[in-house]
Amino acid sequence: MYLKGLFFVKVLLLILFVSCGGMSADDYLHEGQRSMRKQRTDEAFKYFEKAIEKDPSFSQAYVERARIFFVRGNIDEALEDFTKAIELDPENSDAYYGRGRLFQFRNNMPAACEDWVKARDLNHHNIEEALHMCRAYL
């Protein structure tokens, strides 16, 4: 009898979860990041797409999707997403750092350094190596 009651509660919770819209944009982001840690980029990409669909103003979801675009070699799409993330949240240091890496890849060191300095000003972690490249470039 206890198992039937437990099953009934689980079914009710599932129905409630689905009827309330399911996962939030933040939930999708976290699932995508979890998939990235497992190196499941296709799966992660779908989660980031869902996060953006759920909340088109979610800056960090654009950053995460841009990283996948970048790794896949879709540089123009990555640039669009990093830039969109910055437009949505000018305080997103991850977006400046990622866009700086993209500019570095395109051999546009002045633009890369500008973004990395902004990332540093926003207290981005692990920025010193990038800034060292800027000092060497200048």
N, CA, C and O of each residue as an XYZ file, in Angstrom:
552
protein
N       0.824     -1.189      0.000
C       0.000      0.000      0.000
C       0.873      1.259      0.000
O       0.568      2.233     -0.689
N       1.954      1.230      0.776
C       2.852      2.384      0.869
C       3.451      2.717     -0.491
O       3.543      3.889     -0.856
N       3.864      1.687     -1.253
C       4.471      1.905     -2.567
C       3.489      2.521     -3.547
O       3.867      3.372     -4.352
N       2.215      2.096     -3.485
C       1.203      2.687     -4.361
C       1.022      4.169     -4.036
O       0.902      4.997     -4.938
N       1.002      4.491     -2.771
C       0.869      5.892     -2.355
C       2.063      6.721     -2.788
O       1.902      7.855     -3.237
N       3.267      6.164     -2.656
C       4.483      6.851     -3.077
C       4.489      7.073     -4.585
O       4.870      8.143     -5.060
N       4.068      6.063     -5.331
C       3.979      6.188     -6.782
C       2.992      7.291     -7.155
O       3.270      8.097     -8.043
N       1.853      7.331     -6.492
C       0.836      8.341     -6.752
C       1.387      9.744     -6.496
O       1.132     10.662     -7.276
N       2.129      9.912     -5.421
C       2.722     11.213     -5.093
C       3.723     11.620     -6.175
O       3.752     12.781     -6.582
N       4.534     10.685     -6.638
C       5.512     10.989     -7.684
C       4.821     11.400     -8.978
O       5.260     12.334     -9.649
N       3.751     10.713     -9.326
C       3.000     11.057    -10.540
C       2.402     12.450    -10.400
O       2.456     13.241    -11.342
N       1.840     12.757     -9.254
C       1.272     14.091     -9.028
C       2.345     15.175     -9.127
O       2.115     16.225     -9.726
N       3.506     14.922     -8.545
C       4.596     15.895     -8.624
C       5.058     16.104    -10.059
O       5.343     17.234    -10.456
N       5.135     15.047    -10.832
C       5.517     15.152    -12.232
C       4.488     15.964    -13.008
O       4.857     16.833    -13.797
N       3.226     15.698    -12.798
C       2.162     16.452    -13.473
C       2.237     17.928    -13.082
O       2.114     18.802    -13.940
N       2.433     18.202    -11.819
C       2.554     19.580    -11.345
C       3.761     20.265    -11.969
O       3.665     21.417    -12.390
N       4.886     19.581    -12.035
C       6.116     20.122    -12.620
C       5.889     20.493    -14.084
O       6.253     21.588    -14.512
N       5.294     19.592    -14.843
C       5.057     19.828    -16.265
C       4.020     20.927    -16.461
O       4.182     21.774    -17.340
N       2.969     20.929    -15.667
C       1.911     21.924    -15.840
C       2.370     23.324    -15.446
O       1.787     24.313    -15.889
N       3.394     23.414    -14.629
C       3.919     24.724    -14.218
C       4.991     25.236    -15.172
O       5.677     26.211    -14.867
N       5.137     24.603    -16.291
C       6.102     25.094    -17.266
C       7.402     24.335    -17.255
O       8.301     24.658    -18.032
N       7.539     23.348    -16.414
C       8.755     22.540    -16.406
C       9.953     23.287    -15.880
O       9.882     24.013    -14.889
N      11.047     23.087    -16.568
C      12.323     23.645    -16.111
C      12.393     25.139    -16.409
O      11.815     25.631    -17.378
N      13.113     25.835    -15.551
C      13.357     27.260    -15.764
C      14.572     27.433    -16.665
O      15.297     26.475    -16.934
N      14.786     28.650    -17.126
C      15.963     28.944    -17.946
C      17.235     28.627    -17.165
O      18.203     28.118    -17.730
N      17.234     28.925    -15.880
C      18.394     28.637    -15.033
C      18.624     27.126    -14.925
O      19.765     26.664    -14.931
N      17.538     26.366    -14.828
C      17.659     24.899    -14.792
C      18.306     24.381    -16.075
O      19.201     23.537    -16.036
N      17.842     24.894    -17.202
C      18.418     24.480    -18.490
C      19.898     24.844    -18.562
O      20.711     24.057    -19.045
N      20.246     26.034    -18.083
C      21.652     26.451    -18.081
C      22.498     25.477    -17.277
O      23.552     25.042    -17.739
N      22.047     25.131    -16.082
C      22.813     24.223    -15.225
C      22.925     22.821    -15.836
O      23.968     22.174    -15.731
N      21.864     22.365    -16.462
C      21.928     21.055    -17.127
C      22.917     21.097    -18.290
O      23.663     20.145    -18.518
N      22.914     22.204    -19.018
C      23.866     22.360    -20.115
C      25.301     22.390    -19.623
O      26.182     21.782    -20.229
N      25.538     23.093    -18.528
C      26.890     23.143    -17.956
C      27.316     21.758    -17.468
O      28.476     21.371    -17.608
N      26.382     21.030    -16.904
C      26.677     19.659    -16.465
C      27.043     18.794    -17.678
O      27.986     18.005    -17.619
N      26.303     18.945    -18.762
C      26.604     18.200    -19.985
C      27.975     18.586    -20.540
O      28.700     17.728    -21.044
N      28.332     19.853    -20.452
C      29.644     20.303    -20.934
C      30.761     19.644    -20.125
O      31.771     19.223    -20.689
N      30.583     19.555    -18.818
C      31.603     18.911    -17.979
C      31.802     17.450    -18.373
O      32.884     16.890    -18.194
N      30.746     16.839    -18.911
C      30.824     15.449    -19.375
C      31.219     15.381    -20.849
O      31.229     14.306    -21.449
N      31.544     16.533    -21.424
C      31.953     16.663    -22.830
C      30.869     16.211    -23.797
O      31.163     15.646    -24.851
N      29.639     16.457    -23.441
C      28.489     16.164    -24.301
C      28.000     17.485    -24.898
O      26.971     18.022    -24.490
N      28.756     17.994    -25.869
C      28.473     19.336    -26.387
C      27.149     19.426    -27.134
O      26.465     20.446    -27.043
N      26.774     18.396    -27.863
C      25.491     18.444    -28.581
C      24.326     18.546    -27.601
O      23.390     19.320    -27.804
N      24.402     17.763    -26.551
C      23.364     17.786    -25.522
C      23.359     19.149    -24.820
O      22.300     19.734    -24.594
N      24.544     19.644    -24.480
C      24.661     20.942    -23.815
C      24.081     22.045    -24.679
O      23.360     22.916    -24.193
N      24.402     22.003    -25.965
C      23.916     23.030    -26.891
C      22.392     23.105    -26.854
O      21.820     24.195    -26.848
N      21.735     21.945    -26.831
C      20.270     21.918    -26.786
C      19.739     22.548    -25.502
O      18.735     23.260    -25.520
N      20.418     22.282    -24.389
C      19.991     22.897    -23.125
C      20.154     24.410    -23.175
O      19.278     25.139    -22.710
N      21.253     24.890    -23.729
C      21.462     26.337    -23.807
C      20.438     26.980    -24.735
O      19.965     28.085    -24.475
N      20.099     26.285    -25.817
C      19.053     26.786    -26.724
C      17.728     26.910    -25.964
O      17.012     27.900    -26.108
N      17.414     25.900    -25.159
C      16.159     25.926    -24.392
C      16.175     27.047    -23.350
O      15.151     27.683    -23.101
N      17.335     27.283    -22.746
C      17.442     28.365    -21.764
C      17.159     29.710    -22.438
O      16.461     30.555    -21.879
N      17.702     29.899    -23.631
C      17.485     31.152    -24.364
C      16.032     31.263    -24.811
O      15.441     32.342    -24.764
N      15.466     30.148    -25.242
C      14.054     30.143    -25.647
C      13.158     30.507    -24.465
O      12.192     31.256    -24.608
N      13.494     29.969    -23.305
C      12.701     30.221    -22.092
C      12.853     31.669    -21.616
O      11.893     32.288    -21.159
N      14.091     32.204    -21.733
C      14.362     33.577    -21.294
C      15.348     34.230    -22.257
O      16.559     34.114    -22.071
N      14.848     34.912    -23.279
C      15.731     35.529    -24.281
C      16.647     36.622    -23.733
O      17.526     37.101    -24.449
N      16.458     37.020    -22.488
C      17.327     38.042    -21.897
C      18.388     37.438    -20.969
O      19.037     38.167    -20.219
N      18.567     36.123    -21.014
C      19.482     35.410    -20.122
C      20.898     35.445    -20.705
O      21.267     34.596    -21.517
N      21.659     36.407    -20.292
C      23.001     36.676    -20.824
C      23.927     35.465    -20.758
O      24.600     35.150    -21.740
N      23.970     34.788    -19.624
C      24.915     33.686    -19.457
C      24.611     32.515    -20.394
O      25.523     31.788    -20.786
N      23.353     32.329    -20.752
C      23.003     31.264    -21.703
C      23.615     31.555    -23.076
O      24.048     30.637    -23.772
N      23.648     32.830    -23.459
C      24.292     33.201    -24.724
C      25.800     32.953    -24.661
O      26.401     32.517    -25.643
N      26.407     33.231    -23.510
C      27.845     32.980    -23.346
C      28.141     31.501    -23.521
O      29.071     31.129    -24.237
N      27.359     30.665    -22.874
C      27.598     29.220    -22.944
C      27.391     28.687    -24.364
O      28.161     27.854    -24.842
N      26.346     29.177    -25.029
C      26.120     28.733    -26.403
C      27.240     29.249    -27.313
O      27.661     28.547    -28.233
N      27.723     30.464    -27.063
C      28.827     31.022    -27.858
C      30.074     30.162    -27.734
O      30.786     29.956    -28.716
N      30.345     29.659    -26.537
C      31.513     28.796    -26.344
C      31.433     27.551    -27.217
O      32.438     27.113    -27.777
N      30.238     26.985    -27.329
C      30.075     25.800    -28.171
C      30.235     26.183    -29.643
O      30.897     25.478    -30.405
N      29.629     27.294    -30.034
C      29.820     27.756    -31.413
C      31.309     27.909    -31.717
O      31.777     27.495    -32.778
N      32.040     28.497    -30.793
C      33.472     28.753    -30.972
C      34.229     27.438    -31.164
O      35.028     27.300    -32.091
N      33.970     26.479    -30.282
C      34.636     25.174    -30.358
C      34.299     24.469    -31.674
O      35.145     23.782    -32.246
N      33.092     24.636    -32.142
C      32.668     24.000    -33.390
C      33.217     24.727    -34.631
O      33.096     24.233    -35.753
N      33.820     25.904    -34.413
C      34.343     26.665    -35.542
C      33.338     27.606    -36.168
O      33.593     28.170    -37.232
N      32.191     27.782    -35.516
C      31.175     28.718    -35.991
C      31.474     30.096    -35.377
O      30.788     30.554    -34.463
N      32.505     30.727    -35.903
C      33.043     31.944    -35.295
C      32.061     33.107    -35.360
O      31.904     33.839    -34.383
N      31.398     33.284    -36.501
C      30.444     34.400    -36.618
C      29.299     34.262    -35.622
O      28.886     35.244    -35.004
N      28.787     33.043    -35.466
C      27.708     32.821    -34.506
C      28.196     33.034    -33.075
O      27.472     33.570    -32.237
N      29.425     32.611    -32.806
C      29.991     32.821    -31.467
C      30.114     34.310    -31.176
O      29.779     34.763    -30.081
N      30.592     35.065    -32.149
C      30.728     36.520    -31.965
C      29.364     37.157    -31.709
O      29.233     38.019    -30.840
N      28.363     36.739    -32.454
C      27.009     37.267    -32.238
C      26.531     36.991    -30.818
O      25.976     37.876    -30.166
N      26.744     35.763    -30.335
C      26.261     35.410    -29.002
C      27.039     36.119    -27.896
O      26.439     36.588    -26.929
N      28.364     36.207    -28.023
C      29.125     36.944    -27.008
C      28.677     38.405    -26.964
O      28.502     38.981    -25.890
N      28.497     38.989    -28.136
C      28.085     40.391    -28.209
C      26.681     40.571    -27.646
O      26.417     41.543    -26.938
N      25.783     39.646    -27.954
C      24.421     39.703    -27.413
C      24.451     39.612    -25.885
O      23.709     40.317    -25.201
N      25.304     38.746    -25.361
C      25.419     38.606    -23.905
C      25.859     39.920    -23.275
O      25.363     40.307    -22.216
N      26.795     40.604    -23.933
C      27.279     41.896    -23.419
C      26.178     42.948    -23.501
O      26.018     43.748    -22.580
N      25.423     42.953    -24.591
C      24.311     43.901    -24.718
C      23.286     43.690    -23.607
O      22.760     44.647    -23.040
N      23.010     42.417    -23.305
C      22.017     42.097    -22.280
C      22.521     42.386    -20.870
O      21.755     42.793    -19.997
N      23.824     42.169    -20.658
C      24.407     42.373    -19.328
C      25.827     42.903    -19.475
O      26.774     42.120    -19.563
N      25.985     44.218    -19.501
C      27.316     44.813    -19.668
C      28.296     44.489    -18.526
O      29.471     44.848    -18.606
N      27.831     43.827    -17.486
C      28.680     43.441    -16.364
C      29.100     41.974    -16.435
O      29.705     41.464    -15.492
N      28.795     41.295    -17.523
C      29.102     39.866    -17.657
C      30.558     39.701    -18.102
O      30.863     39.794    -19.291
N      31.432     39.461    -17.163
C      32.865     39.350    -17.467
C      33.178     38.128    -18.323
O      34.129     38.153    -19.104
N      32.394     37.057    -18.188
C      32.601     35.873    -19.024
C      32.423     36.205    -20.503
O      33.144     35.682    -21.352
N      31.470     37.067    -20.806
C      31.211     37.441    -22.201
C      32.385     38.234    -22.773
O      32.800     37.997    -23.908
N      32.920     39.171    -21.995
C      34.079     39.939    -22.472
C      35.297     39.036    -22.646
O      36.024     39.141    -23.634
N      35.508     38.158    -21.686
C      36.656     37.256    -21.779
C      36.535     36.353    -23.008
O      37.496     36.199    -23.763
N      35.361     35.760    -23.208
C      35.158     34.867    -24.343
C      35.283     35.593    -25.672
O      35.885     35.079    -26.614
N      34.711     36.790    -25.745
C      34.819     37.543    -26.989
C      36.259     37.954    -27.247
O      36.701     38.012    -28.395
N      36.994     38.243    -26.164
C      38.418     38.541    -26.312
C      39.175     37.363    -26.905
O      40.029     37.550    -27.772
N      38.871     36.146    -26.446
C      39.509     34.946    -27.002
C      39.169     34.794    -28.492
O      40.012     34.410    -29.303
N      37.936     35.101    -28.818
C      37.531     35.022    -30.216
C      38.307     36.040    -31.060
O      38.780     35.717    -32.149
N      38.434     37.270    -30.551
C      39.217     38.282    -31.272
C      40.676     37.855    -31.405
O      41.304     38.078    -32.440
N      41.213     37.237    -30.349
C      42.584     36.733    -30.418
C      42.694     35.697    -31.536
O      43.648     35.715    -32.313
N      41.727     34.808    -31.612
C      41.705     33.771    -32.646
C      41.699     34.402    -34.038
O      42.298     33.873    -34.974
N      41.021     35.531    -34.157
C      40.948     36.244    -35.445
C      42.137     37.188    -35.660
O      42.159     37.963    -36.616
N      43.114     37.113    -34.770
C      44.306     37.975    -34.848
C      43.971     39.457    -34.754
O      44.626     40.292    -35.378
N      42.957     39.772    -33.977
C      42.582     41.166    -33.724
C      42.933     41.476    -32.268
O      42.056     41.581    -31.410
N      44.226     41.617    -32.014
C      44.693     41.801    -30.638
C      44.222     43.109    -30.002
O      43.943     43.116    -28.803
N      44.120     44.210    -30.740
C      43.595     45.417    -30.073
C      42.186     45.195    -29.491
O      41.910     45.603    -28.363
N      41.301     44.551    -30.259
C      39.950     44.283    -29.760
C      39.983     43.265    -28.625
O      39.244     43.397    -27.650
N      40.845     42.242    -28.749
C      40.968     41.237    -27.690
C      41.392     41.899    -26.384
O      40.804     41.659    -25.329
N      42.419     42.733    -26.474
C      42.932     43.382    -25.265
C      41.890     44.308    -24.641
O      41.773     44.390    -23.419
N      41.145     44.992    -25.477
C      40.092     45.880    -24.961
C      39.065     45.072    -24.153
O      38.659     45.480    -23.065
N      38.657     43.931    -24.696
C      37.685     43.098    -23.978
C      38.294     42.493    -22.716
O      37.621     42.405    -21.689
N      39.543     42.081    -22.779
C      40.171     41.483    -21.596
C      40.370     42.500    -20.484
O      40.243     42.170    -19.306
N      40.680     43.730    -20.853
C      40.803     44.778    -19.827
C      39.441     44.993    -19.164
O      39.355     45.140    -17.944
N      38.392     45.010    -19.964
C      37.050     45.158    -19.401
C      36.718     43.967    -18.488
O      36.142     44.149    -17.415
N      37.080     42.759    -18.914
C      36.847     41.569    -18.080
C      37.607     41.693    -16.761
O      37.078     41.357    -15.701
N      38.844     42.174    -16.828
C      39.625     42.381    -15.606
C      38.952     43.399    -14.697
O      38.852     43.194    -13.488
N      38.490     44.498    -15.288
C      37.815     45.536    -14.502
C      36.561     45.007    -13.817
O      36.135     45.533    -12.788
N      35.977     43.966    -14.394
C      34.788     43.331    -13.809
C      35.171     42.158    -12.902
O      34.320     41.367    -12.496
N      36.464     42.061    -12.595
C      36.987     41.030    -11.683
C      36.855     39.614    -12.206
O      36.569     38.692    -11.443
N      37.060     39.435    -13.500
C      37.038     38.080    -14.062
C      38.226     37.292    -13.520
O      39.317     37.835    -13.345
N      38.002     36.016    -13.257
C      39.072     35.145    -12.787
C      39.922     34.703    -13.982
O      39.451     34.728    -15.119
N      41.135     34.311    -13.737
C      42.043     33.765    -14.759
C      42.294     34.709    -15.933
O      42.416     34.254    -17.071
N      42.371     35.993    -15.680
C      42.545     36.962    -16.757
C      44.012     37.343    -16.965
O      44.359     37.914    -17.999
N      44.864     37.036    -16.009
C      46.256     37.495    -16.089
C      47.010     36.973    -17.303
O      47.796     37.709    -17.899
N      46.787     35.721    -17.683
C      47.473     35.172    -18.859
C      47.096     35.958    -20.114
O      47.952     36.267    -20.944
N      45.819     36.274    -20.242
C      45.356     37.041    -21.402
C      45.968     38.436    -21.398
O      46.399     38.929    -22.440
N      46.010     39.067    -20.243
C      46.592     40.411    -20.162
C      48.091     40.378    -20.437
O      48.648     41.335    -20.975
N      48.736     39.293    -20.073
C      50.163     39.132    -20.384
C      50.371     39.141    -21.902
O      51.331     39.729    -22.401
N      49.466     38.487    -22.627
C      49.552     38.501    -24.101
C      49.392     39.914    -24.630
O      50.031     40.292    -25.612
N      48.535     40.700    -23.977
C      48.348     42.079    -24.404
C      49.627     42.892    -24.188
O      50.026     43.680    -25.045
N      50.255     42.691    -23.040
C      51.505     43.414    -22.768
C      52.566     43.039    -23.793
O      53.322     43.900    -24.243
N      52.631     41.776    -24.163
C      53.596     41.320    -25.166
C      53.262     41.897    -26.536
O      54.155     42.211    -27.322
N      51.977     42.031    -26.810
C      51.549     42.580    -28.108
C      51.880     44.052    -28.230
O      52.325     44.515    -29.280
N      51.658     44.788    -27.146
C      51.894     46.235    -27.160
C      53.370     46.484    -27.065
O      53.803     47.636    -27.060
